Amino acid sequence: MSPVTTPPAAVSPVMIAAVILGVLAFSAFLGWGAWRVFKSAERAERDPRYLRRRLVLLGLLYVGSAVYGIEQVVTGREPLQSLIGLPIGALLAWFYLRAAFRVKIPPA
């Protein structure tokens, strides 16, 4: 291998256009996602039921993942070392569920 690199062949205009369009599409997708997150946070500030629902779903996601991981270890499909992150997931699940049950919902 030579320490001197040779310049690559000229890049076609189609490749340049494809890269530009790909970056634009990805940027538009990121912008749309950020807008959705902003709207969701805004709604959570106004609607305590929505906030509670989101927190419960996040907590149950961590609980379900922990149960699935434990099941995989018990059946022998995964090694015991795969449970090393279980305490962190359990703390996150506890945090989200505790926060969800502390949200005060006004009577209807």
C-alpha positions in Angstrom: 0.0 0.0 0.0 1.4 3.3 -1.0 1.4 6.2 1.5 0.2 8.5 -1.3 -3.4 8.3 -2.1 -4.7 8.7 -5.6 -7.6 11.0 -6.2 -10.9 9.2 -6.8 -12.7 9.4 -10.1 -15.0 12.3 -10.6 -18.3 11.9 -8.7 -21.4 11.9 -10.9 -24.0 14.7 -10.6 -26.6 12.0 -9.9 -24.7 10.9 -6.8 -24.3 14.5 -5.6 -28.1 15.1 -6.1 -28.9 11.8 -4.3 -26.8 12.8 -1.3 -28.3 16.3 -1.1 -31.9 14.9 -1.3 -31.1 12.2 1.2 -29.8 14.8 3.7 -32.8 17.1 3.1 -35.2 14.2 3.6 -33.4 13.1 6.8 -33.4 16.7 8.1 -37.1 17.1 7.3 -37.8 13.8 9.2 -35.8 15.1 12.2 -37.6 18.4 12.2 -41.0 16.6 12.0 -40.0 14.4 15.0 -38.8 17.4 17.0 -42.1 19.2 16.3 -44.1 16.1 17.5 -42.0 15.9 20.7 -42.6 19.6 21.3 -46.4 19.2 20.8 -46.5 16.1 23.0 -44.7 18.0 25.8 -46.9 21.0 25.4 -50.0 18.7 25.6 -48.6 17.0 28.7 -48.3 20.4 30.4 -52.0 21.1 29.8 -53.6 17.6 30.2 -52.7 15.7 33.4 -54.4 12.5 32.0 -52.2 12.6 29.0 -49.1 13.1 31.2 -50.1 10.2 33.4 -50.8 7.9 30.4 -47.4 8.7 28.9 -45.6 8.0 32.2 -47.4 4.8 32.8 -46.6 3.6 29.3 -42.9 4.4 29.7 -42.8 2.6 33.1 -44.6 -0.5 31.7 -42.2 -0.5 28.7 -39.3 -0.9 31.1 -41.2 -3.5 33.2 -42.0 -5.5 30.1 -38.4 -5.3 28.9 -37.2 -6.6 32.2 -39.7 -9.4 32.3 -38.6 -10.4 28.8 -34.9 -10.3 29.7 -35.5 -12.4 32.8 -37.5 -14.9 30.8 -34.7 -15.2 28.2 -32.1 -15.9 31.0 -34.4 -18.4 32.7 -35.0 -20.4 29.5 -31.3 -20.4 28.8 -31.4 -18.4 25.5 -29.3 -15.6 27.0 -26.4 -15.7 29.4 -26.7 -14.5 33.0 -24.5 -11.5 32.3 -27.2 -10.0 30.1 -29.0 -9.0 33.3 -26.3 -6.6 34.3 -28.3 -3.6 33.3 -31.5 -4.8 35.0 -31.2 -2.5 38.1 -31.0 0.6 35.9 -34.1 -0.5 34.0 -35.9 -1.2 37.3 -35.0 2.2 38.7 -36.3 3.9 35.5 -39.5 1.9 35.7 -39.9 2.8 39.3 -39.3 6.4 38.6 -41.8 6.6 35.8 -44.5 4.7 37.6 -44.0 6.7 40.8 -44.2 9.9 38.8 -47.3 8.7 37.0 -49.2 7.9 40.2 -48.2 11.2 41.8 -49.9 13.2 39.0 -53.1 14.7 40.4 -56.0 14.4 38.0 -58.9 16.8 38.6 -62.4 15.2 38.8 -64.3 15.1 35.6 
